[in-house]
Amino acid sequence: MKKINAFFLHFLFFVSLQTGSTGNEPSTYLSWSHLADLPPVGDQSESLGVAGPYVGVHDDALIVAGGANFPKPYWGEDKVWHDDIWVLERSGKWIKGGTLPRPLGYGASVSLSQGVLCMGGNDANQTYNDVFLLKWDPGSKTVEQKSMPNLPGTVAFTMAATIGN
């Protein structure tokens, strides 16, 4: 047990040296700032944000598609799924990028050089195995959607990552 504790302490010391932190001051290697609020989705009159959207970056723009939320006043209301696609360019301005084929959220998404790959997801009634690619075209200010081969089974509440390329 003492060997494990000694290893753990050495590991923490090494990590603190690598990050330049003594543990007493805030980290400075990350810089966070507030982005523009997501515009209202669906027929909502104010921005409530969304949970479980497909999110990624393509061609220097942030793409946020689908997701769900509860309309105000929150209690007693059913969750609402959305099909909106929004794009945030470096200018800080949101641009309406079209709609998904159906309201959908809680799938996995990952940024690739070809676009944002979106997989699975669900709505109020079912879970899907769909896979599609969202590609931002800065010239026409549109999001192209390309169908990809379906997953072998349905998935929701999951995540994706890339390894290498």
LUMDRENVO-268983 format. One record per residue: residue number from 1; x, y, z of N, C-alpha, C, O, CB in turn; residue in three letters. Coordinates in nm, 3 decimals. Glycine has a CB too. Example, Ala and Ser with C-alpha at 12.3 -4.5 7.8 and 13.67 -1.06 7.14 Angstrom:
{pt 1,{1.319,-0.569,0.780},{1.230,-0.450,0.780},{1.320,-0.330,0.780},{1.424,-0.332,0.846},{1.131,-0.447,0.905},ALA}
{pt 2,{1.285,-0.225,0.708},{1.367,-0.106,0.714},{1.290,0.003,0.787},{1.341,0.114,0.804},{1.408,-0.060,0.572},SER}
! end
This chain:
{pt 1,{0.082,-0.119,0.000},{0.000,0.000,0.000},{0.086,0.126,0.000},{0.052,0.225,-0.065},{-0.093,-0.001,0.119},MET}
{pt 2,{0.199,0.122,0.073},{0.288,0.238,0.077},{0.349,0.264,-0.060},{0.372,0.379,-0.097},{0.399,0.217,0.181},LYS}
{pt 3,{0.377,0.156,-0.137},{0.432,0.173,-0.271},{0.332,0.244,-0.362},{0.370,0.330,-0.441},{0.472,0.038,-0.331},LYS}
{pt 4,{0.203,0.209,-0.349},{0.099,0.272,-0.431},{0.087,0.419,-0.394},{0.079,0.504,-0.483},{-0.036,0.200,-0.412},ILE}
{pt 5,{0.085,0.450,-0.264},{0.075,0.589,-0.221},{0.196,0.669,-0.267},{0.182,0.783,-0.313},{0.062,0.598,-0.069},ASN}
{pt 6,{0.315,0.612,-0.257},{0.436,0.681,-0.301},{0.430,0.706,-0.451},{0.465,0.815,-0.498},{0.562,0.598,-0.265},ALA}
{pt 7,{0.385,0.607,-0.527},{0.371,0.624,-0.672},{0.272,0.736,-0.702},{0.299,0.821,-0.787},{0.325,0.492,-0.737},PHE}
{pt 8,{0.160,0.736,-0.634},{0.056,0.836,-0.656},{0.110,0.977,-0.628},{0.084,1.069,-0.705},{-0.066,0.807,-0.568},PHE}
{pt 9,{0.184,0.994,-0.518},{0.240,1.124,-0.484},{0.342,1.169,-0.588},{0.345,1.286,-0.626},{0.304,1.119,-0.345},LEU}
{pt 10,{0.425,1.076,-0.634},{0.521,1.110,-0.739},{0.449,1.149,-0.868},{0.490,1.242,-0.938},{0.617,0.992,-0.764},HIS}
{pt 11,{0.343,1.078,-0.900},{0.265,1.107,-1.020},{0.207,1.248,-1.011},{0.217,1.326,-1.106},{0.152,1.003,-1.039},PHE}
{pt 12,{0.145,1.282,-0.897},{0.088,1.416,-0.879},{0.195,1.524,-0.890},{0.172,1.628,-0.952},{0.018,1.426,-0.745},LEU}
{pt 13,{0.312,1.499,-0.831},{0.422,1.596,-0.839},{0.464,1.616,-0.984},{0.484,1.729,-1.028},{0.541,1.549,-0.754},PHE}
{pt 14,{0.478,1.505,-1.058},{0.517,1.513,-1.198},{0.414,1.590,-1.279},{0.450,1.674,-1.362},{0.535,1.372,-1.256},PHE}
{pt 15,{0.286,1.564,-1.258},{0.180,1.634,-1.330},{0.184,1.782,-1.297},{0.167,1.865,-1.387},{0.042,1.576,-1.295},VAL}
{pt 16,{0.205,1.817,-1.171},{0.210,1.959,-1.135},{0.329,2.029,-1.201},{0.318,2.146,-1.238},{0.217,1.976,-0.982},SER}
{pt 17,{0.441,1.959,-1.217},{0.555,2.018,-1.287},{0.524,2.038,-1.434},{0.563,2.140,-1.493},{0.679,1.930,-1.271},LEU}
{pt 18,{0.455,1.941,-1.494},{0.424,1.950,-1.636},{0.324,2.061,-1.666},{0.332,2.124,-1.771},{0.370,1.817,-1.686},GLN}
{pt 19,{0.231,2.086,-1.576},{0.130,2.190,-1.599},{0.175,2.325,-1.549},{0.109,2.426,-1.575},{0.000,2.152,-1.533},THR}
{pt 20,{0.287,2.329,-1.478},{0.336,2.455,-1.426},{0.257,2.503,-1.306},{0.266,2.620,-1.268},{0.333,2.559,-1.532},GLY}
{pt 21,{0.181,2.415,-1.246},{0.094,2.453,-1.135},{0.147,2.397,-1.005},{0.190,2.281,-0.999},{-0.048,2.406,-1.159},SER}
{pt 22,{0.143,2.477,-0.901},{0.178,2.429,-0.768},{0.052,2.387,-0.694},{0.059,2.338,-0.581},{0.253,2.536,-0.689},THR}
{pt 23,{-0.063,2.406,-0.758},{-0.190,2.371,-0.694},{-0.253,2.488,-0.623},{-0.368,2.479,-0.580},{-0.170,2.258,-0.598},GLY}
{pt 24,{-0.180,2.599,-0.608},{-0.233,2.715,-0.535},{-0.287,2.824,-0.626},{-0.369,2.904,-0.583},{-0.126,2.772,-0.449},ASN}
{pt 25,{-0.242,2.827,-0.751},{-0.290,2.931,-0.841},{-0.376,2.869,-0.951},{-0.361,2.751,-0.982},{-0.172,3.010,-0.902},GLU}
{pt 26,{-0.466,2.950,-1.010},{-0.551,2.894,-1.116},{-0.468,2.864,-1.240},{-0.367,2.930,-1.267},{-0.665,2.992,-1.151},PRO}
{pt 27,{-0.510,2.765,-1.315},{-0.441,2.729,-1.439},{-0.458,2.842,-1.540},{-0.564,2.905,-1.547},{-0.496,2.596,-1.497},SER}
{pt 28,{-0.354,2.868,-1.616},{-0.360,2.975,-1.715},{-0.345,2.923,-1.857},{-0.343,3.002,-1.951},{-0.254,3.078,-1.687},THR}
{pt 29,{-0.333,2.794,-1.874},{-0.314,2.742,-2.008},{-0.444,2.726,-2.084},{-0.442,2.695,-2.203},{-0.243,2.611,-2.002},TYR}
{pt 30,{-0.559,2.744,-2.019},{-0.688,2.745,-2.087},{-0.749,2.883,-2.072},{-0.742,2.945,-1.966},{-0.782,2.635,-2.029},LEU}
{pt 31,{-0.808,2.930,-2.179},{-0.873,3.060,-2.176},{-1.017,3.040,-2.222},{-1.041,2.998,-2.335},{-0.798,3.165,-2.265},SER}
{pt 32,{-1.112,3.070,-2.136},{-1.253,3.050,-2.166},{-1.320,3.185,-2.190},{-1.286,3.284,-2.125},{-1.323,2.974,-2.053},TRP}
{pt 33,{-1.413,3.189,-2.281},{-1.493,3.309,-2.301},{-1.633,3.268,-2.342},{-1.655,3.158,-2.394},{-1.428,3.403,-2.407},SER}
{pt 34,{-1.728,3.358,-2.319},{-1.868,3.331,-2.348},{-1.894,3.346,-2.498},{-1.856,3.447,-2.557},{-1.960,3.425,-2.267},HIS}
{pt 35,{-1.958,3.246,-2.558},{-2.000,3.257,-2.697},{-2.138,3.320,-2.702},{-2.206,3.332,-2.600},{-2.000,3.118,-2.767},LEU}
{pt 36,{-2.178,3.360,-2.819},{-2.312,3.414,-2.837},{-2.414,3.307,-2.799},{-2.396,3.190,-2.830},{-2.334,3.462,-2.983},ALA}
{pt 37,{-2.522,3.348,-2.733},{-2.627,3.254,-2.696},{-2.688,3.191,-2.821},{-2.704,3.258,-2.923},{-2.736,3.324,-2.613},ASP}
{pt 38,{-2.722,3.064,-2.812},{-2.790,2.995,-2.921},{-2.925,3.063,-2.944},{-2.996,3.089,-2.847},{-2.807,2.843,-2.890},LEU}
{pt 39,{-2.961,3.093,-3.068},{-3.093,3.155,-3.092},{-3.207,3.063,-3.047},{-3.185,2.944,-3.026},{-3.109,3.189,-3.242},PRO}
{pt 40,{-3.327,3.118,-3.033},{-3.442,3.034,-2.998},{-3.461,2.923,-3.102},{-3.445,2.947,-3.222},{-3.571,3.119,-2.986},PRO}
{pt 41,{-3.496,2.805,-3.056},{-3.517,2.691,-3.146},{-3.666,2.661,-3.157},{-3.745,2.697,-3.070},{-3.440,2.567,-3.096},VAL}
{pt 42,{-3.702,2.594,-3.266},{-3.842,2.559,-3.286},{-3.930,2.682,-3.283},{-3.898,2.784,-3.345},{-3.889,2.459,-3.180},GLY}
{pt 43,{-4.040,2.673,-3.211},{-4.130,2.788,-3.201},{-4.115,2.860,-3.067},{-4.205,2.934,-3.027},{-4.275,2.742,-3.219},ASP}
{pt 44,{-4.003,2.839,-2.999},{-3.980,2.904,-2.870},{-3.944,3.052,-2.891},{-3.874,3.086,-2.986},{-3.868,2.832,-2.791},GLN}
{pt 45,{-3.993,3.138,-2.802},{-3.974,3.282,-2.819},{-3.842,3.333,-2.762},{-3.801,3.445,-2.792},{-4.088,3.355,-2.755},SER}
{pt 46,{-3.776,3.252,-2.679},{-3.648,3.294,-2.623},{-3.551,3.177,-2.625},{-3.592,3.062,-2.635},{-3.665,3.349,-2.480},GLU}
{pt 47,{-3.424,3.208,-2.614},{-3.321,3.104,-2.617},{-3.318,3.029,-2.484},{-3.290,3.087,-2.379},{-3.183,3.165,-2.647},SER}
{pt 48,{-3.347,2.901,-2.490},{-3.340,2.815,-2.372},{-3.223,2.719,-2.382},{-3.196,2.644,-2.288},{-3.471,2.737,-2.355},LEU}
{pt 49,{-3.153,2.722,-2.495},{-3.047,2.625,-2.518},{-3.107,2.488,-2.546},{-3.229,2.471,-2.544},{-2.953,2.618,-2.398},GLY}
{pt 50,{-3.022,2.391,-2.573},{-3.067,2.255,-2.597},{-2.973,2.157,-2.529},{-2.854,2.186,-2.511},{-3.076,2.226,-2.749},VAL}
{pt 51,{-3.026,2.044,-2.492},{-2.946,1.935,-2.436},{-2.931,1.829,-2.545},{-3.023,1.808,-2.624},{-3.013,1.875,-2.307},ALA}
{pt 52,{-2.818,1.764,-2.548},{-2.797,1.652,-2.639},{-2.792,1.686,-2.786},{-2.833,1.603,-2.867},{-2.901,1.554,-2.618},GLY}
{pt 53,{-2.744,1.806,-2.826},{-2.736,1.831,-2.970},{-2.615,1.761,-3.031},{-2.526,1.715,-2.960},{-2.729,1.982,-2.998},PRO}
{pt 54,{-2.613,1.753,-3.163},{-2.494,1.710,-3.236},{-2.410,1.837,-3.250},{-2.459,1.939,-3.298},{-2.530,1.645,-3.379},TYR}
{pt 55,{-2.283,1.830,-3.210},{-2.198,1.949,-3.210},{-2.062,1.913,-3.268},{-2.006,1.807,-3.238},{-2.183,2.008,-3.068},VAL}
{pt 56,{-2.010,2.002,-3.350},{-1.876,1.983,-3.404},{-1.832,2.106,-3.480},{-1.908,2.201,-3.498},{-1.870,1.860,-3.494},GLY}
{pt 57,{-1.708,2.102,-3.525},{-1.651,2.212,-3.601},{-1.617,2.163,-3.741},{-1.554,2.058,-3.758},{-1.526,2.271,-3.530},VAL}
{pt 58,{-1.659,2.241,-3.841},{-1.619,2.212,-3.978},{-1.595,2.342,-4.052},{-1.673,2.437,-4.040},{-1.727,2.128,-4.050},HIS}
{pt 59,{-1.490,2.347,-4.127},{-1.453,2.463,-4.207},{-1.457,2.592,-4.125},{-1.511,2.694,-4.169},{-1.546,2.475,-4.328},ASP}
{pt 60,{-1.399,2.585,-4.005},{-1.382,2.699,-3.915},{-1.515,2.755,-3.862},{-1.525,2.874,-3.830},{-1.308,2.808,-3.987},ASP}
{pt 61,{-1.615,2.670,-3.852},{-1.744,2.711,-3.797},{-1.796,2.604,-3.701},{-1.776,2.485,-3.723},{-1.847,2.738,-3.910},ALA}
{pt 62,{-1.863,2.648,-3.597},{-1.925,2.557,-3.499},{-2.065,2.522,-3.545},{-2.146,2.611,-3.572},{-1.928,2.622,-3.357},LEU}
{pt 63,{-2.094,2.393,-3.555},{-2.227,2.347,-3.597},{-2.297,2.286,-3.476},{-2.240,2.201,-3.407},{-2.217,2.244,-3.714},ILE}
{pt 64,{-2.421,2.329,-3.451},{-2.504,2.276,-3.343},{-2.636,2.234,-3.407},{-2.707,2.318,-3.463},{-2.526,2.381,-3.226},VAL}
{pt 65,{-2.669,2.106,-3.399},{-2.788,2.055,-3.467},{-2.872,1.969,-3.373},{-2.820,1.889,-3.296},{-2.748,1.974,-3.590},ALA}
{pt 66,{-3.004,1.989,-3.382},{-3.097,1.908,-3.304},{-3.088,1.935,-3.156},{-3.053,2.045,-3.113},{-3.073,1.762,-3.330},GLY}
{pt 67,{-3.121,1.832,-3.078},{-3.121,1.845,-2.932},{-3.263,1.857,-2.880},{-3.360,1.853,-2.957},{-3.038,1.965,-2.888},GLY}
{pt 68,{-3.273,1.873,-2.751},{-3.405,1.879,-2.688},{-3.401,1.975,-2.570},{-3.294,2.009,-2.519},{-3.451,1.739,-2.642},ALA}
{pt 69,{-3.517,2.019,-2.528},{-3.528,2.100,-2.407},{-3.673,2.096,-2.356},{-3.761,2.037,-2.419},{-3.483,2.246,-2.434},ASN}
{pt 70,{-3.694,2.158,-2.243},{-3.826,2.171,-2.186},{-3.871,2.315,-2.204},{-3.799,2.406,-2.164},{-3.828,2.129,-2.036},PHE}
{pt 71,{-3.988,2.338,-2.262},{-4.035,2.476,-2.274},{-4.068,2.532,-2.137},{-4.098,2.458,-2.044},{-4.157,2.484,-2.366},PRO}
{pt 72,{-4.061,2.663,-2.126},{-4.097,2.726,-1.998},{-4.244,2.702,-1.973},{-4.319,2.697,-2.071},{-4.065,2.878,-1.998},LYS}
{pt 73,{-4.290,2.687,-1.855},{-4.224,2.708,-1.727},{-4.156,2.584,-1.672},{-4.133,2.576,-1.551},{-4.322,2.757,-1.628},PRO}
{pt 74,{-4.124,2.486,-1.757},{-4.046,2.366,-1.723},{-4.128,2.259,-1.653},{-4.124,2.144,-1.699},{-3.931,2.404,-1.635},TYR}
{pt 75,{-4.200,2.286,-1.548},{-4.272,2.180,-1.477},{-4.401,2.147,-1.550},{-4.474,2.236,-1.595},{-4.301,2.223,-1.332},TRP}
{pt 76,{-4.428,2.021,-1.561},{-4.551,1.974,-1.623},{-4.550,1.973,-1.774},{-4.646,1.927,-1.836},{-4.662,2.058,-1.579},GLY}
{pt 77,{-4.444,2.021,-1.834},{-4.436,2.023,-1.980},{-4.356,1.902,-2.028},{-4.263,1.858,-1.961},{-4.372,2.155,-2.030},GLU}
{pt 78,{-4.392,1.850,-2.145},{-4.317,1.741,-2.205},{-4.191,1.795,-2.271},{-4.187,1.909,-2.317},{-4.403,1.665,-2.307},ASP}
{pt 79,{-4.088,1.713,-2.275},{-3.964,1.750,-2.344},{-3.995,1.764,-2.492},{-4.077,1.690,-2.547},{-3.851,1.643,-2.320},LYS}
{pt 80,{-3.929,1.861,-2.557},{-3.948,1.886,-2.698},{-3.816,1.864,-2.771},{-3.713,1.919,-2.733},{-4.000,2.030,-2.722},VAL}
{pt 81,{-3.818,1.782,-2.877},{-3.701,1.758,-2.960},{-3.703,1.857,-3.075},{-3.809,1.899,-3.120},{-3.697,1.611,-3.014},TRP}
{pt 82,{-3.583,1.894,-3.123},{-3.572,1.997,-3.226},{-3.495,1.946,-3.347},{-3.415,1.852,-3.336},{-3.506,2.122,-3.170},HIS}
{pt 83,{-3.519,2.009,-3.463},{-3.449,1.974,-3.586},{-3.364,2.089,-3.640},{-3.308,2.078,-3.749},{-3.548,1.929,-3.691},ASP}
{pt 84,{-3.355,2.199,-3.566},{-3.280,2.316,-3.612},{-3.130,2.286,-3.625},{-3.073,2.214,-3.544},{-3.303,2.433,-3.516},ASP}
{pt 85,{-3.069,2.344,-3.727},{-2.924,2.342,-3.742},{-2.877,2.487,-3.737},{-2.924,2.571,-3.814},{-2.878,2.270,-3.876},ILE}
{pt 86,{-2.785,2.516,-3.645},{-2.729,2.650,-3.631},{-2.579,2.644,-3.651},{-2.514,2.547,-3.614},{-2.763,2.710,-3.493},TRP}
{pt 87,{-2.525,2.750,-3.710},{-2.382,2.759,-3.737},{-2.330,2.889,-3.679},{-2.386,2.996,-3.704},{-2.352,2.750,-3.891},VAL}
{pt 88,{-2.224,2.880,-3.599},{-2.159,2.998,-3.543},{-2.026,3.017,-3.612},{-1.933,2.938,-3.595},{-2.140,2.984,-3.389},LEU}
{pt 89,{-2.018,3.126,-3.691},{-1.892,3.158,-3.757},{-1.803,3.237,-3.661},{-1.849,3.282,-3.556},{-1.918,3.239,-3.887},GLU}
{pt 90,{-1.677,3.254,-3.699},{-1.582,3.328,-3.615},{-1.628,3.471,-3.588},{-1.585,3.532,-3.490},{-1.445,3.330,-3.681},ARG}
{pt 91,{-1.714,3.524,-3.673},{-1.766,3.659,-3.653},{-1.848,3.669,-3.525},{-1.874,3.779,-3.476},{-1.851,3.702,-3.774},SER}
{pt 92,{-1.890,3.553,-3.471},{-1.973,3.552,-3.351},{-2.121,3.557,-3.381},{-2.203,3.571,-3.290},{-1.936,3.666,-3.263},GLY}
{pt 93,{-2.156,3.547,-3.508},{-2.296,3.555,-3.549},{-2.349,3.415,-3.582},{-2.287,3.340,-3.658},{-2.312,3.649,-3.670},LYS}
{pt 94,{-2.466,3.381,-3.525},{-2.531,3.254,-3.557},{-2.603,3.266,-3.691},{-2.666,3.368,-3.720},{-2.631,3.213,-3.446},TRP}
{pt 95,{-2.592,3.162,-3.772},{-2.658,3.155,-3.902},{-2.745,3.031,-3.903},{-2.700,2.923,-3.865},{-2.554,3.154,-4.020},ILE}
{pt 96,{-2.869,3.046,-3.948},{-2.959,2.930,-3.960},{-2.906,2.841,-4.071},{-2.891,2.885,-4.185},{-3.107,2.974,-3.990},LYS}
{pt 97,{-2.876,2.715,-4.039},{-2.814,2.624,-4.134},{-2.908,2.520,-4.190},{-2.863,2.423,-4.251},{-2.699,2.557,-4.071},GLY}
{pt 98,{-3.038,2.538,-4.171},{-3.134,2.441,-4.221},{-3.193,2.359,-4.109},{-3.192,2.400,-3.993},{-3.069,2.350,-4.323},GLY}
{pt 99,{-3.246,2.243,-4.144},{-3.306,2.154,-4.045},{-3.264,2.010,-4.072},{-3.233,1.973,-4.185},{-3.460,2.166,-4.047},THR}
{pt 100,{-3.264,1.931,-3.968},{-3.243,1.787,-3.982},{-3.369,1.725,-4.043},{-3.475,1.788,-4.041},{-3.209,1.721,-3.843},LEU}
{pt 101,{-3.360,1.603,-4.096},{-3.479,1.539,-4.154},{-3.593,1.520,-4.053},{-3.710,1.510,-4.091},{-3.441,1.405,-4.211},PRO}
{pt 102,{-3.558,1.515,-3.924},{-3.659,1.501,-3.818},{-3.599,1.554,-3.688},{-3.476,1.558,-3.675},{-3.705,1.352,-3.802},ARG}
{pt 103,{-3.681,1.593,-3.592},{-3.627,1.632,-3.462},{-3.551,1.514,-3.401},{-3.600,1.401,-3.399},{-3.741,1.678,-3.367},PRO}
{pt 104,{-3.431,1.542,-3.351},{-3.343,1.434,-3.307},{-3.238,1.488,-3.211},{-3.196,1.603,-3.223},{-3.275,1.367,-3.428},LEU}
{pt 105,{-3.196,1.407,-3.117},{-3.091,1.448,-3.025},{-3.032,1.329,-2.953},{-3.072,1.215,-2.974},{-3.145,1.548,-2.924},GLY}
{pt 106,{-2.936,1.357,-2.867},{-2.873,1.258,-2.780},{-2.798,1.149,-2.854},{-2.785,1.037,-2.804},{-2.975,1.195,-2.692},TYR}
{pt 107,{-2.749,1.180,-2.974},{-2.663,1.088,-3.047},{-2.518,1.126,-3.021},{-2.489,1.205,-2.931},{-2.695,1.090,-3.198},GLY}
{pt 108,{-2.429,1.072,-3.100},{-2.287,1.102,-3.090},{-2.247,1.188,-3.210},{-2.304,1.175,-3.318},{-2.201,0.972,-3.083},ALA}
{pt 109,{-2.149,1.273,-3.190},{-2.096,1.350,-3.302},{-1.946,1.368,-3.284},{-1.895,1.371,-3.172},{-2.167,1.489,-3.313},SER}
{pt 110,{-1.878,1.378,-3.396},{-1.734,1.396,-3.394},{-1.694,1.481,-3.514},{-1.747,1.464,-3.624},{-1.660,1.257,-3.395},VAL}
{pt 111,{-1.599,1.571,-3.492},{-1.551,1.659,-3.599},{-1.446,1.587,-3.683},{-1.349,1.533,-3.630},{-1.493,1.789,-3.541},SER}
{pt 112,{-1.467,1.587,-3.814},{-1.373,1.529,-3.909},{-1.338,1.635,-4.012},{-1.406,1.737,-4.021},{-1.432,1.401,-3.977},LEU}
{pt 113,{-1.235,1.613,-4.089},{-1.201,1.710,-4.194},{-1.312,1.716,-4.299},{-1.327,1.818,-4.366},{-1.067,1.673,-4.260},SER}
{pt 114,{-1.388,1.609,-4.315},{-1.496,1.605,-4.413},{-1.625,1.671,-4.364},{-1.711,1.704,-4.444},{-1.524,1.462,-4.452},GLN}
{pt 115,{-1.639,1.691,-4.232},{-1.760,1.749,-4.174},{-1.782,1.696,-4.034},{-1.693,1.634,-3.975},{-1.883,1.719,-4.262},GLY}
{pt 116,{-1.900,1.720,-3.981},{-1.935,1.670,-3.848},{-2.014,1.542,-3.868},{-2.124,1.543,-3.923},{-2.018,1.777,-3.765},VAL}
{pt 117,{-1.958,1.430,-3.822},{-2.023,1.300,-3.836},{-2.117,1.280,-3.718},{-2.075,1.286,-3.602},{-1.918,1.185,-3.843},LEU}
{pt 118,{-2.245,1.257,-3.746},{-2.349,1.242,-3.644},{-2.403,1.099,-3.649},{-2.432,1.046,-3.757},{-2.465,1.345,-3.665},CYS}
{pt 119,{-2.414,1.037,-3.531},{-2.451,0.896,-3.525},{-2.558,0.870,-3.422},{-2.551,0.920,-3.310},{-2.329,0.811,-3.495},MET}
{pt 120,{-2.659,0.791,-3.460},{-2.762,0.750,-3.366},{-2.845,0.866,-3.317},{-2.860,0.968,-3.385},{-2.699,0.680,-3.249},GLY}
{pt 121,{-2.899,0.850,-3.197},{-2.984,0.953,-3.137},{-3.124,0.901,-3.113},{-3.156,0.787,-3.146},{-2.988,1.076,-3.224},GLY}
{pt 122,{-3.206,0.987,-3.056},{-3.344,0.947,-3.033},{-3.437,1.067,-3.038},{-3.394,1.182,-3.048},{-3.358,0.877,-2.899},ASN}
{pt 123,{-3.566,1.038,-3.032},{-3.669,1.139,-3.014},{-3.760,1.087,-2.903},{-3.721,0.997,-2.829},{-3.750,1.167,-3.149},ASP}
{pt 124,{-3.878,1.141,-2.891},{-3.967,1.100,-2.782},{-4.016,0.957,-2.797},{-4.061,0.897,-2.699},{-4.086,1.193,-2.775},ALA}
{pt 125,{-4.007,0.901,-2.918},{-4.068,0.770,-2.943},{-3.972,0.656,-2.972},{-4.004,0.541,-2.943},{-4.159,0.782,-3.054},ASN}
{pt 126,{-3.856,0.685,-3.029},{-3.767,0.575,-3.065},{-3.621,0.618,-3.071},{-3.589,0.737,-3.070},{-3.809,0.516,-3.197},GLN}
{pt 127,{-3.534,0.517,-3.079},{-3.390,0.537,-3.092},{-3.352,0.495,-3.234},{-3.409,0.402,-3.290},{-3.310,0.455,-2.984},THR}
{pt 128,{-3.253,0.565,-3.291},{-3.218,0.546,-3.432},{-3.076,0.494,-3.450},{-2.993,0.503,-3.360},{-3.235,0.676,-3.507},TYR}
{pt 129,{-3.051,0.440,-3.572},{-2.917,0.395,-3.609},{-2.862,0.477,-3.725},{-2.763,0.438,-3.787},{-2.919,0.247,-3.647},ASN}
{pt 130,{-2.924,0.591,-3.754},{-2.883,0.677,-3.865},{-2.742,0.732,-3.844},{-2.699,0.756,-3.731},{-2.982,0.792,-3.882},ASP}
{pt 131,{-2.672,0.750,-3.955},{-2.543,0.819,-3.955},{-2.547,0.919,-4.070},{-2.585,0.885,-4.182},{-2.422,0.717,-3.970},VAL}
{pt 132,{-2.508,1.042,-4.040},{-2.508,1.145,-4.144},{-2.394,1.244,-4.117},{-2.346,1.257,-4.005},{-2.644,1.219,-4.149},PHE}
{pt 133,{-2.353,1.311,-4.224},{-2.244,1.406,-4.218},{-2.299,1.545,-4.243},{-2.373,1.567,-4.339},{-2.133,1.370,-4.321},LEU}
{pt 134,{-2.263,1.641,-4.157},{-2.301,1.781,-4.176},{-2.178,1.858,-4.220},{-2.077,1.860,-4.150},{-2.361,1.842,-4.044},LEU}
{pt 135,{-2.187,1.922,-4.337},{-2.073,1.993,-4.396},{-2.109,2.140,-4.414},{-2.207,2.173,-4.481},{-2.032,1.929,-4.532},LYS}
{pt 136,{-2.029,2.229,-4.354},{-2.052,2.373,-4.367},{-1.985,2.426,-4.493},{-1.867,2.401,-4.517},{-2.000,2.447,-4.242},TRP}
{pt 137,{-2.061,2.500,-4.572},{-2.007,2.567,-4.691},{-2.009,2.717,-4.665},{-2.115,2.780,-4.673},{-2.090,2.530,-4.820},ASP}
{pt 138,{-1.893,2.776,-4.632},{-1.890,2.918,-4.599},{-1.926,3.010,-4.715},{-1.971,3.122,-4.694},{-1.755,2.955,-4.547},PRO}
{pt 139,{-1.906,2.963,-4.837},{-1.939,3.044,-4.955},{-2.089,3.065,-4.969},{-2.136,3.178,-4.985},{-1.885,2.978,-5.081},GLY}
{pt 140,{-2.164,2.956,-4.961},{-2.311,2.964,-4.975},{-2.382,2.980,-4.842},{-2.503,3.000,-4.837},{-2.363,2.841,-5.047},SER}
{pt 141,{-2.305,2.970,-4.732},{-2.361,2.980,-4.596},{-2.473,2.878,-4.575},{-2.581,2.910,-4.524},{-2.413,3.123,-4.568},LYS}
{pt 142,{-2.445,2.754,-4.617},{-2.542,2.645,-4.601},{-2.473,2.523,-4.541},{-2.351,2.508,-4.549},{-2.607,2.610,-4.736},THR}
{pt 143,{-2.554,2.437,-4.482},{-2.505,2.309,-4.430},{-2.557,2.199,-4.522},{-2.678,2.181,-4.539},{-2.552,2.286,-4.282},VAL}
{pt 144,{-2.464,2.125,-4.580},{-2.499,2.011,-4.664},{-2.509,1.888,-4.575},{-2.425,1.867,-4.487},{-2.395,1.990,-4.779},GLU}
{pt 145,{-2.612,1.808,-4.598},{-2.629,1.684,-4.522},{-2.608,1.566,-4.615},{-2.665,1.559,-4.724},{-2.771,1.677,-4.456},GLN}
{pt 146,{-2.524,1.474,-4.571},{-2.495,1.356,-4.652},{-2.523,1.232,-4.569},{-2.469,1.217,-4.460},{-2.347,1.358,-4.703},LYS}
{pt 147,{-2.607,1.143,-4.620},{-2.636,1.016,-4.551},{-2.516,0.924,-4.561},{-2.449,0.918,-4.665},{-2.761,0.948,-4.610},SER}
{pt 148,{-2.489,0.853,-4.453},{-2.380,0.757,-4.447},{-2.441,0.621,-4.413},{-2.559,0.614,-4.378},{-2.272,0.799,-4.341},MET}
{pt 149,{-2.364,0.513,-4.423},{-2.419,0.381,-4.385},{-2.463,0.381,-4.238},{-2.397,0.437,-4.151},{-2.312,0.270,-4.409},PRO}
{pt 150,{-2.576,0.316,-4.213},{-2.631,0.310,-4.078},{-2.543,0.228,-3.985},{-2.465,0.144,-4.028},{-2.772,0.251,-4.082},ASN}
{pt 151,{-2.558,0.255,-3.857},{-2.493,0.173,-3.753},{-2.560,0.035,-3.752},{-2.674,0.022,-3.797},{-2.503,0.242,-3.613},LEU}
{pt 152,{-2.492,-0.068,-3.701},{-2.552,-0.201,-3.696},{-2.668,-0.210,-3.596},{-2.750,-0.301,-3.605},{-2.446,-0.304,-3.660},PRO}
{pt 153,{-2.675,-0.117,-3.504},{-2.784,-0.117,-3.406},{-2.814,0.027,-3.365},{-2.739,0.119,-3.399},{-2.748,-0.203,-3.282},GLY}
{pt 154,{-2.922,0.044,-3.293},{-2.961,0.178,-3.250},{-2.881,0.218,-3.126},{-2.849,0.134,-3.041},{-3.113,0.185,-3.220},THR}
{pt 155,{-2.848,0.348,-3.115},{-2.776,0.400,-2.999},{-2.824,0.540,-2.965},{-2.864,0.616,-3.053},{-2.625,0.400,-3.025},VAL}
{pt 156,{-2.820,0.571,-2.838},{-2.848,0.707,-2.789},{-2.770,0.726,-2.660},{-2.725,0.629,-2.599},{-3.001,0.730,-2.766},ALA}
{pt 157,{-2.755,0.850,-2.618},{-2.684,0.885,-2.495},{-2.542,0.826,-2.498},{-2.499,0.760,-2.404},{-2.761,0.834,-2.371},PHE}
{pt 158,{-2.473,0.851,-2.607},{-2.341,0.794,-2.628},{-2.245,0.903,-2.672},{-2.282,1.020,-2.676},{-2.345,0.681,-2.731},THR}
{pt 159,{-2.124,0.867,-2.704},{-2.025,0.964,-2.748},{-1.934,0.901,-2.852},{-1.933,0.779,-2.871},{-1.944,1.017,-2.630},MET}
{pt 160,{-1.856,0.987,-2.918},{-1.762,0.939,-3.018},{-1.634,1.020,-3.008},{-1.634,1.133,-2.959},{-1.822,0.948,-3.159},ALA}
{pt 161,{-1.526,0.962,-3.054},{-1.396,1.029,-3.056},{-1.317,0.977,-3.174},{-1.347,0.869,-3.227},{-1.317,1.007,-2.921},ALA}
{pt 162,{-1.217,1.053,-3.215},{-1.129,1.006,-3.322},{-0.994,0.968,-3.262},{-0.952,1.023,-3.161},{-1.113,1.114,-3.432},THR}
{pt 163,{-0.930,0.876,-3.327},{-0.794,0.839,-3.292},{-0.713,0.860,-3.419},{-0.736,0.794,-3.520},{-0.784,0.688,-3.238},ILE}
{pt 164,{-0.619,0.951,-3.413},{-0.542,0.982,-3.533},{-0.632,1.050,-3.635},{-0.701,1.147,-3.605},{-0.479,0.855,-3.592},GLY}
{pt 165,{-0.629,0.997,-3.758},{-0.710,1.058,-3.863},{-0.818,0.960,-3.907},{-0.898,0.992,-3.996},{-0.623,1.101,-3.983},ASN}
! end
